[in-house]
């Protein structure tokens, strides 16, 4: 039998609140009541308000991350290794709300339980939150400057532009692998009550059926003010037949943004992307495909835009034509590992 949830969390340890997928509003409310930093994934439903941090995963690998003594967890945090390392640290106390669904057990040690009604003992030392917010602003400025200085369009800029294009009441469906992680680094907190819905495919089969799922999500939320999907090229190709719809089938207004780097860039940032594996990397993990996405879209009479600069992308996102359309954002892959290393090296 699981332990009963704490009605009150005492102050004292340096605490952060982690909001994973489908966490909802409770972690935001708790963080605001206690003045604790909020580390919220894009699909948590908690990346709103004044306490949500944009670049938290970069800060966790620095001096502030080392000072964390307690974590309160809601939802399913699965996106970043820095969060996983934080939750596995033996010197950090972890309080967690119960997981939802059939597999409710937490994959990390839990020292105590909380729930949506758990409240803090009061407001904590404001200097702790201020230090995180100052650091987040500093790293965010550095990140934006770094990306602006890059030649051509970067996947991070695509994710940032898409995040900004989702209006109040809008829907954003995100594919697995790099796009959801890029969005995690680029998405600034939305206003409370704006009712933006962010959904992402997760798990080992994350690229299965993403085009179809995005279309279904848009049809299932007919009152959305705008529906956008963000996915990589391999994910798009894996379910491109989702664009084949019968003549009598409903078609939502949906802009599908495809980040095309001609392959699987996420692997270049992992262990197999190291220099010693360069000889076999392209065939096994890079998987270049050379597909003409314009021709592929033409086969299903799906409108297609090809952009390779941020102004072009922002113009395409600001000019939806209605129905299902594809915006192909062309980015580089050959220097993705270097770019990722420079981003992870940013410090306040």
Buried (B, 14 or more C-beta within 10 A) or exposed (E): EEEEBBEEBEBEEBBBBBBBBBBBBBBBBBBBBBBBBBBBBBBBBBBBBBBBBBBBBBBBBBEBBEEBEBBBBBBBBBBBEBBEEBBEBEEBBBBBBBBEEEEEEBEBEBEBBBBBEBBBEEEBEEEBBEBBBEBBBBBBEBBBEBBEEBEEBBBBBBBBBBBEBBEEBBBBBBBBBBBBBBBBBBBEBBEEEEBBBBBBBBEEEBBBBBBBBBBBBBBEBEEBEBBBBBBBBBBBBBBBEBBEBEEEEEEBBBBBBBBBBBBBBBBBBEEBBEEEEEEEBEEEBBBEEEBEBEEBBEEBEBBBBBBBEBEBBBEBBEEBEEEBBBBBBBBBBEBBBEBBEEBEEBBB
